[in-house]
Amino acid sequence: MPGSVLKDQMLKENGIKGGSLMQIRMTEYHVPNPESGPYGIAVCANGRIWFTEQKGNRIGMLTESGDITEYTIPTKSAGASIITPGISGELWFTEYKAGKIGKMTPQGEIIEYALPPGTAPFGIAVGCDDAMWYTDMAGHQIGRLSSSGEITEYKLPKPGAFPSFITRGADDALWFTQNQSGSIGRITADGDISEYPLPGEQSGPVGITAGPDGALWFTEINGNQIGRIAVSGKISEYPLPTANARPHAITAGGDGALWFTEWGAGQIGRITVNGDITEYPIPTAESEPHGIAAGPAQSIWFAEECGRIGKISILD
């Protein structure tokens, strides 16, 4: 069904900490059920936008023309969270309440893989070995799901680390945030784990992505900062202009900058590799943006828990 366009607003860059003046358009699309709770989001090679409905227990698909199709997850109250494209046109997503990994085929069929009891998967990413790697918030471990469905788990050195997002780095290792231990983790395809503590005691890292500069960029939801870690382990941090912004997810944009959601402030942030930060307010109040992903033509897409999907278009 068509997704109605709620807001279509042109905004200018706030110019915080320098940065060139840039004009954008922000558009919001209404998800059919406003109580669905869009959370994770991904963009496929064909330009279609896929998102999880954490409360609605569905996977949604939005075309660039605004048409929305929804697919019900077989397991009830699965807790669908993060979603990411696979290597063969399929989508993979985590079900943290059900303890499963979901796979959606290009034909729209959903297949679920049950994980060991007590598992709560959250972040998920494709590894250099073409397997799906995921974080386990409850078991405090990193998991690997092979193309044949074989599961391997790697315990983290510190209990209670609460691993969150995970991404593949330029060094072909998987990098992940450890929300409760305040550190960044790294795991190789062979299962070797390294940890890098962050300077602040209350940083609370959540989102992480590979940047265009070869480093990993991450959000600090408690520290109110954006962090950068080189593959050598060197860490830099950049405070956000807005207090209590609670940055959540982050992605590398087609414009060469990093874009992130500010869940607490209802804004989308942009940071250049030089550390210049810009913030854009979302038109809808109490939007609660979570997932974010880069799309075609330098567009940025994000999921709003209030029942909307947002799009940023760069106009110049």
C-alpha positions as a printed Julia matrix, in Angstrom:
316×3 Matrix{Float64}:
  0.0     0.0    0.0
  1.19    3.57  -0.53
  2.98    5.26   2.35
  1.61    8.77   2.77
  4.16   11.58   2.83
  3.69   13.38   6.14
  6.35   16.04   6.02
  8.58   17.33   3.22
 10.83   20.03   4.58
 13.89   21.83   3.25
 16.58   22.55   5.83
 19.91   24.34   5.81
 23.0    23.14   7.6
 23.34   24.64  11.06
 27.04   25.3   10.48
 28.12   23.9   13.87
 31.92   23.65  14.22
 32.33   25.0   10.7
 31.35   23.02   7.65
 30.04   24.29   4.34
 26.48   25.5    3.9
 24.42   22.63   2.53
 20.75   22.35   1.73
 18.8    19.16   2.27
 15.23   17.93   1.97
 13.8    15.72   4.7
 10.77   13.57   3.83
  8.79   11.27   6.14
  6.65    8.31   5.08
  3.83    7.0    7.26
  3.98    3.26   8.03
  0.46    1.73   7.7
  0.25    0.84  11.4
  1.46    3.78  13.52
  2.07    1.43  16.47
  4.46   -0.79  14.49
  7.64    0.72  15.94
 10.11    0.83  13.01
 13.59    0.13  14.36
 16.31   -1.26  12.07
 16.69   -0.22   8.43
 18.7    -1.31   5.4
 18.93   -0.39   1.72
 19.41   -3.07  -0.94
 21.32   -2.76  -4.2
 18.03   -2.3   -6.1
 17.23    0.79  -4.03
 14.45   -0.76  -1.97
 14.35    0.14   1.71
 13.74   -2.62   4.25
 12.97   -2.08   7.91
 12.02   -4.04  11.0
  8.82   -3.37  12.91
  9.79   -4.22  16.46
  6.29   -3.77  17.87
  4.35   -4.81  14.77
  6.37   -8.04  14.36
  6.81   -7.49  10.65
  9.44   -6.72   8.05
  8.54   -3.72   5.91
  9.66   -2.8    2.4
  9.45    0.74   1.03
 10.08    1.63  -2.6
 11.48    5.02  -3.53
  8.04    5.92  -4.88
  6.61    5.45  -1.37
  4.81    2.11  -1.74
  5.02   -0.09   1.37
  4.72   -3.88   1.61
  4.78   -5.73   4.94
  5.68   -9.33   5.77
  4.66  -10.96   9.05
  7.4   -12.73  11.0
  6.36  -16.35  11.72
  7.37  -16.22  15.41
  5.1   -14.02  17.49
  6.65  -11.16  19.51
 10.05  -11.94  17.98
 11.6    -8.57  18.8
 12.93   -7.86  15.3
 15.83   -5.43  15.61
 18.7    -4.95  13.17
 18.44   -5.8    9.47
 21.17   -6.0    6.84
 21.54   -7.18   3.22
 23.19  -10.54   2.58
 25.47  -11.5   -0.29
 22.82  -12.99  -2.59
 19.95  -10.5   -2.48
 18.49  -11.78   0.79
 17.91   -9.8    4.01
 19.06  -10.95   7.44
 17.62   -9.69  10.72
 17.87  -10.4   14.42
 15.02  -11.47  16.72
 16.3   -10.66  20.18
 13.17  -11.77  22.06
 12.79  -15.04  20.17
 16.49  -15.88  20.14
 16.52  -16.36  16.37
 18.12  -15.04  13.21
 15.68  -14.33  10.4
 16.34  -14.49   6.69
 14.06  -13.05   4.02
 14.52  -14.37   0.51
 14.12  -12.14  -2.57
 10.76  -13.87  -3.09
  9.48  -12.68   0.31
  9.78  -15.97   2.21
 10.98  -15.7    5.82
 13.2   -18.46   7.2
 14.2   -18.49  10.88
 17.26  -20.04  12.49
 16.9   -20.89  16.18
 19.95  -20.02  18.27
 21.0   -21.8   21.5
 18.68  -21.19  24.5
 19.23  -17.89  26.28
 20.56  -16.06  23.22
 19.41  -12.48  22.51
 20.83  -11.45  19.11
 20.92   -7.76  18.25
 23.53   -6.54  15.75
 24.25   -8.47  12.55
 26.69   -8.09   9.66
 28.25  -10.05   6.8
 31.81  -11.18   7.46
 34.72  -11.57   5.05
 33.94  -15.3    5.07
 30.4   -14.6    3.76
 28.91  -15.87   7.03
 26.54  -13.79   9.15
 28.05  -12.55  12.41
 25.85  -11.33  15.25
 26.07   -9.99  18.78
 24.41  -11.77  21.7
 23.39   -9.26  24.36
 22.27  -11.87  26.89
 25.04  -14.42  26.46
 27.74  -11.74  26.08
 29.24  -13.38  23.06
 29.67  -13.05  19.31
 27.97  -15.61  17.1
 28.58  -16.84  13.58
 25.91  -18.37  11.34
 27.28  -20.12   8.25
 25.46  -20.4    4.94
 24.65  -24.02   5.85
 23.06  -22.96   9.15
 25.94  -24.02  11.42
 26.27  -21.87  14.55
 29.53  -21.03  16.31
 29.75  -18.86  19.43
 32.69  -16.96  20.89
 32.57  -15.85  24.52
 33.74  -12.31  25.23
 36.58  -11.81  27.75
 34.46   -9.69  30.12
 31.02  -10.88  31.32
 28.29   -8.27  31.15
 29.82   -6.47  28.16
 26.43   -6.26  26.37
 27.65   -6.32  22.74
 25.39   -4.25  20.5
 26.04   -3.3   16.86
 28.61   -5.08  14.68
 30.19   -4.22  11.32
 32.94   -5.38   9.01
 36.06   -3.24   9.05
 38.57   -2.37   6.34
 40.89   -4.98   7.88
 38.24   -7.7    7.24
 37.71   -8.22  10.97
 34.32   -7.69  12.64
 34.17   -4.69  14.97
 31.47   -4.3   17.6
 30.4    -2.04  20.45
 30.27   -3.24  24.06
 27.64   -1.03  25.6
 28.04   -1.89  29.28
 31.81   -2.35  29.45
 32.44    0.89  27.55
 34.72   -0.58  24.93
 35.05   -1.49  21.28
 35.61   -5.13  20.38
 37.25   -6.77  17.38
 36.97  -10.38  16.28
 38.71  -12.06  13.36
 37.17  -14.74  11.17
 39.2   -17.24  13.22
 37.59  -16.06  16.47
 40.49  -14.06  17.95
 39.07  -11.26  20.11
 40.61   -7.91  21.08
 39.07   -5.15  23.22
 39.74   -1.42  23.27
 38.46    0.49  26.35
 37.06    3.96  25.72
 38.38    6.94  27.71
 35.09    7.78  29.45
 33.61    5.52  32.12
 30.02    6.21  31.03
 30.41    6.18  27.25
 27.81    3.51  26.39
 28.79    2.79  22.75
 25.97    1.5   20.55
 26.14    1.98  16.77
 29.27    1.31  14.71
 30.13    1.46  11.01
 33.13    1.41   8.72
 34.06    4.91   7.58
 35.41    6.12   4.23
 38.77    6.8    5.91
 39.34    3.15   6.79
 38.52    3.7   10.49
 35.48    2.57  12.49
 33.05    5.24  13.66
 30.67    4.7   16.57
 28.1     6.45  18.75
 28.29    6.94  22.51
 24.71    7.1   23.77
 25.71    8.0   27.35
 28.87    9.96  26.56
 26.97   12.09  24.01
 29.81   11.79  21.55
 30.77   10.3   18.22
 33.87    8.15  18.4
 36.45    7.02  15.88
 38.81    4.08  16.24
 41.55    3.34  13.74
 42.32   -0.3   13.0
 45.5     0.31  15.0
 43.32    0.97  18.08
 43.81    4.75  18.31
 40.61    6.4   19.58
 39.28    9.93  18.97
 36.04   11.41  20.32
 33.86   14.32  19.19
 31.26   15.81  21.6
 27.82   16.57  20.17
 26.49   20.15  20.23
 23.08   19.1   21.6
 23.02   17.92  25.21
 21.45   14.52  25.91
 21.11   13.8   22.19
 21.56   10.05  22.85
 23.14    9.08  19.5
 22.15    5.59  18.46
 22.93    4.18  14.99
 25.5     5.41  12.45
 26.23    4.82   8.77
 28.66    5.99   6.1
 26.93    8.24   3.57
 27.57    8.55  -0.15
 28.77   12.12   0.41
 31.87   10.92   2.28
 30.54   11.84   5.74
 29.05    9.77   8.59
 25.35   10.13   9.43
 23.77    9.14  12.74
 20.48    9.2   14.6
 19.97   11.23  17.77
 17.28    9.25  19.53
 16.95   11.62  22.49
 16.99   14.88  20.52
 14.88   13.8   17.55
 17.59   14.81  15.11
 19.82   13.37  12.41
 23.49   14.19  12.79
 26.29   14.39  10.24
 30.01   14.31  10.99
 32.83   14.67   8.49
 36.01   12.64   8.79
 37.59   15.85  10.11
 35.12   15.99  12.99
 32.81   18.79  11.79
 29.3    18.13  13.13
 25.91   19.23  11.8
 22.49   18.41  13.25
 19.15   18.38  11.43
 15.86   18.36  13.39
 13.26   15.81  12.27
  9.93   17.56  11.48
  7.82   15.14  13.58
  8.02   15.7   17.33
  9.06   12.72  19.51
 10.13   10.83  16.4
 12.63    8.59  18.26
 14.93    7.76  15.33
 16.88    4.51  15.61
 18.26    2.72  12.54
 19.94    4.59   9.68
 21.28    3.53   6.28
 22.71    5.1    3.12
 20.72    4.85  -0.12
 21.11    5.73  -3.8
 22.02    9.25  -4.96
 23.58   10.12  -1.58
 20.23    9.7    0.18
 20.01    8.77   3.87
 17.15    6.69   5.25
 16.18    6.28   8.9
 13.56    4.49  10.99
 11.42    6.45  13.44
  9.86    4.46  16.27
  6.86    6.79  16.13
  5.7     4.98  12.97
  7.52    6.72  10.15
 10.4     6.17   7.75
 12.5     9.24   7.04
 14.59   10.21   4.03
 17.24   12.9    3.61
 18.06   14.14   0.12
 21.08   16.38  -0.42
 20.08   19.2   -2.77
 23.48   20.7   -3.53
